[in-house]
Amino acid sequence: MDLDQWTDIVHHAAAIRRVRRMQPAGGTGDKLFPPTYPGEGSASSPRHVFEFRRFDTENKRCVLIDSVQSQANRLEEALSHLRLQGFIRFPVIAVTFEKNESLADIGVVDTLQAPHRVFDAIIRDSMLNGTPFGRTEEGAALVRAKADAARAIYELSPTALVFGAWNSTGQGGGLGAKFPRAVVSEIIGVGVATDDDGKPSGQRTGSRIDPLGIRSGVKVVKMPDGDWHMASDKEKGAVRPSEINHSNIAPSVTRLGVSVDFVQQSFVLSLPALRRLRFLAGPGQKSKADDAAHAALAALALAACLGQDLTGYALRSRCDLVPEAGQPSSFELIQPDGSVQNLALDLQAVCGLFHLGVEAASLNNLRMGEKDLILQPQEKLLELVSRSRQQALRGETEPEE
């Protein structure tokens, strides 16, 4: 497929999707552990997220395996891997802590990692060449960005236009520009096994045998700095050794974990969402640069999906997935009338289309940055992180929000 064909698809089709079935790496029926969420009350046990979804004419109990937000993070991680491996080239905004001796272990946080991407507080509270980022030309351009004037984001960190961003932490008191995500990917388990009462039947066991034979009746006192000492008779604050990770942990059984008929991943790229973005043309207008940028962003989204195939689906402990035999790795093209066509594109092809789109946009005066924008954290951000670490080392707990 050449760039003209790809651009025509991006500017006329409704969506590109891939829906495929997966199974646990341990085999069909093996137990999976979906993410857990807090219970309804403060004393409630953690829980999975269950709901009924419609398959043909049947309602099936499903469980959330990986949410839309979590999948977005994993797709960004996949793109980061592709960048490191040389498959694809695009810029990010990065904050480096490497020059600060006490915080050097943080390394670099970039817009593929920051929760709010280009509008994250980590970016906001950093500096470019000694100037607070918001006061620089680049920072001010990001603040002014909106859907019909998205050039700055395309030039500095284009992935934010694919995965969405909201300027909720900057000027305007949270009324800043919103860029809805163009990509939605989700993983669910379908056909959850239930017990005789119709409740999900998964159970998780836990216990620990202390090789030192430390008994729970012996008391200790925890110190603010994380240390501890033996409790004297009637000393206040005395606790069991299990509070300092010594002694046995009694066996327990928790209703967690599931067995399902199959796992389904749904990846959908909305092409109208990309077409709403403007870079050089005004609202309701078109330009060759905008057309090329839309094509590049669409290819970038597909590269993220195929990149996740490359990095694998080890989502968490006891939640490692593989596609069922014969499941497609290619995509489906959805036309405005609902008709569906096969779209056979591999990783090499979509990366090639991305670079062709970037080059075509550049020839029409819309240039994606060739280098990352490297920032340094402001002193107040360094102090905020340092004090938080000190608090954690003293064993101070966070107040409930």
N, C-alpha and C positions, 0 to 999 in steps of 0.2 A: 504494500500500500504506500502510495506517495503522499506528500503533504497536502496536495490539493484535494485528493480523495478524503483524507482524514479531516481536513477543515470543513469539507462539505457535510460530512457526517455530524461533526460537532455542532454545526449551525442549522441543522434541520431535524435531527433525531430528538426523541424525548428523553431517552436514558440509555445507559449501558449497565448491565447487571450481570452478576454471576451468583447462582444459587446452587449449592452442592451439599451432598450428605457426607458426614464424617462419622468416625467411630473412635472410641478410646484406643490408644496405642496398645493397651492390654487385650483388645479384642471385643467383639460384640457382647454386650451385657456386663462388661467390667464396670466397677463402681467409679463414678466421677465425683469430684468435689467442686461444685459451682462456688462463686463468691458468696460470702456471708454478709448480711446486713444486720444492723441493730434490731432487737425486738421492739415491740410496741411500747413497753415500759422499761424503766431503768433497771429493773431486776430480771427482765426477760432474757431468755437465751438467744444467741444469734440465730439467724434464719436465712434460708434461701428465698428467692423470688419465684413464685409459681403463678401461672395464669393459664387459662384455656385459650387456645388458638384454633382457627378454622382450617381444616384440611379437607378439601373437596366438600363433602356434606357432613363431616364428622368433627365434633369438638374434641380436641386432644389436650390433655394436661401437659403443659410445657414448663421448663425451668430455664431461667436466664443463666447462660454459661459465660458470656462475655458481653457487657453492655456496649451501647453505641459509643459512649465516652471512652471506655477502656479500649475498644477496638481502634478508635482514632489514635490513641497513644501508641498502640502496637504498630499501626500503619506508619506513623511518624518514625518509630524506632526502626522499622524496616527500611524507610527511605534513608535514615542516617547510616544504616549498614551499607546500602547501595552506594552512598556517597563515598564511604571509606574504601569500598572495594573498586571504585572507579567506574561503576556502571553509569552513573548519572552525575551531572554537575549543576548545582544551583546554590545561591547564597543563603546564609542564615545570619541573624544577629546573635552574637555570642558575648557572654560576660565571663571574664576569666578571673579566678581567685588565686591563680598560681603564684602571683607575686607576693601574696600575703602569707608569711611563714606559718602562722597558726591555723590558717584556713585553706592552705594549699591543697589539702586532700579533697576539697570540693571539686577542684579542677575547673572545668568549663561548663557553664549552663547556657544552652542555646535555645533558639525559638522552636526547635523540634522537641525540647524537653520542658520548657516553661509552660505552666498550666494555661496561661492566657495568651500564649504565643507572643506576637509583636507588642501586645498591650499589657504584658505581665509587669507586676510591680518590680521584679528583679531587673527588667530592662529599664523601667522608668527611673529607678533609683541608682542608676549607674552613670558613668561619664564617658564621653568621647574626647580624647585628647585634653583631659582636664576640665571640660565643660559639662555640666549636668545635661544628660541626653535630651531632655525636653526643650532645652534652650539651643540645641544645635539645629542646623538646617534639616538634617535627616529626621530628627525627633519631631520637629514641628510639622514636617510633611506627613508623618504618620498620624499625628493628631488630626490633621485636616482631611485625612483620607475618608472616603465614603464609597458606596457601591458605584456611583457614576464618576468617581475620580479616584481610582484605586491604583494609580501608577506607582506611588511610593512603596506600597506593599509588594507589588509585583517586582519592583527593582531590588528591594532589600530582603524580603523573605516570602517568596511566592507560595509556600505551602500553607500559609495562613489563609489564603483565598480558597484553598481546597478544603481545609478542615474547619474553617470558621474562626472568627475572632470578634471580640466585643471590647470596645474601649470603655470598660466600666470603672477603671481605677484612675483615670486621668481627668482632664478638664471636662466640665459640664455635669459634674456630680452624678456620674453613672449614665448620663444621657448621650454618651459618645456613640460613634458609628458602630453598627453591628454588621458583620459579614456572616450570614448563615452558612453552615457547612454544606458543601456540594456533594460530599460523600457520606453515606450512611452504611455502616457495616455492623452486623450483629450476629451473635452465635447463640443458639438456643438448643436445649435438649427436648426432644419430642417423644411423647409416650412414656411418661414417668411411671415406674413401677410403684404400685400402692399396696397397702396391707388390706386386711379384711374390712377395716373401717373406712377405706377410701383415702387414707392418709399416705403421703410418700413414705416408703418403707426403709429408706437409708438410715443406717446407724453408724456412729463413730465411737470407737472405744479409746480410752486413754488411761494410762497408769505409769508409775515409775517406781522401781525398787532401788533404794539407796544402797550402794555397795558398802558404805561405812556403817550402816545400821543405826543411823541417828534417829532418835525417837521424838515424836511430836510433843511429848510432855516436858522436854527440856526447853527452857525459854531463853530468848536472846533479845537484845535491843538494837534496833537499826539506828545508825547515825546519819545526820544530814548529808555527810559527804559520801554516802554509799557504803561505808564500813559498818561494822557491828561489834558488839561485845556480849559476853555472857551476862544474863540478867541476875542481879542479886535478889534475895528474897523480897517480895512485895515491891520491886522496882516498877515504877510507872512506865508504860509504853512497851512492856514485854510482849513478844509475839512468838509464834511457833517457828521452828527452823525452816519450814516450807516457805516462809516469807522472804528468806534469803537464799532460796533454791537448794536447801538441804532437806534430808529425810525423804520418806516415801510419799508418793501421791496415790491416794486411794483410787482403785479402778472406778471408771465412770463410763456411762453410755449416754451419748447425745444424739438426738434425731437430726443427723446431718449426712450428706452424701446421697447420691441418686444412682439409679440404674435406668437407662432409657432405651427406646427402640433404636433411635439414631440421633445424631447431632446435625443441625442444619446451620450453615453459614449463608447469610444473605448480604451481598455487596451491591450497592446501587449508587451510580454516579448520575446526578441530575444535570443534564446539559442545559436546560433553561436557567438553572441557578448560575452557571458559568456565563451564559450569554447576557445576563443582567449586568455584569461587570463592564465598566468602561475605563479606558486608560488614556487614550488621546481623543477619541470621538466624544461628542456631547450626547445627552439623552436622546434616544430615538435615531441616532446617527450611527454610521458604520465607518470603519477605517480598516485598511489592510493590517495595520499594527494590532488593532483589537482582535481581528479575526485570527491572526497568528498566535496572539497571547492566549486566546480561548483554547486553541488547538494544543498549545504547549501545556496548559494547566490540566486539560482532560487526559493527556498522555501521562502527566505526572501522577494523577490519581490512580490510573491503571498500573503504573509502575509500583506504587505503594502496595496494591493488592498482590501483585505477582512477587514483590519483594518479601511479603509475609510468607508466601509459600516457600521461599528460599530459606528464611530464618526459622520456619517451623511454628508449630502451634502448642508449645509447652507453656500453657497459660498460667499454671500454678501447680503446687504439689498435688499429685494424683489427678491432674487434669491435662493430660497430654493427648492431643488429637491427631489423627491422620485421615485423609480422604478415603472414602470407600472405593474399592476397585472399580475402575471404569467411569468415575466421576470426572466431569470436564474441568480442564484448567483454563479453557477459553471462555469468552464472554458472549452475551447475547445483546444484540442491538434492538432497542424498542423504538418503533416508529410512532409518530403522533396518532396514527389510527389504531395503535395497539398491536400491529403485526410485529412478528419477531423474526430476526435473522441471526444466524451464527456469525460471530465476529472472532476470527482466529488470529489472535495477536499474542506473541510471546514476549518475554522480558526484553530481549534484544530489540524487538520491533518497536515497543512502546518507548523505550529509552531513545531510540533513533528518531522517532516522531517528535519527542519532546525537544531534542536538540535542534531539529529542523525548524520547529515552531519558534523557538527562542531566536534562532538565527534570522528567520524571516521578520520577526518583530523588530529585531535590532536594525535590519536594513531599512525599516520604516520609522526609525527614531524612537523606538521603545526598547531600551536596553536593560536587560536583567543584569544585575551586578555580577562581575566575574570573581570577586573576592568577598569573603565574609566580613561583616562589620564588627570589629572587636572592641568591646567596651570594658571598662574597669569599674568595680563597685565603688560607690561613694563611701566616705568614712562612716556615715551614719548607718549604712547597710552592713558594713563590716562589724560595727559595734553591736548592732541588733542581733546578728548571727552569733557573735562571740558571747554575749550575755545569755542568749538562749542556750548555748552549749554549757555554760557554767551552771545554769539552773538545772539542766538535765543531769549533769555530773553530781550535783548536790542531792539528787533524788527527789527534787520538788515536783509535785504533780501539777498538771494543768487544771485550772478551774473549768468547770463545765460551761459551755457557751449556750 
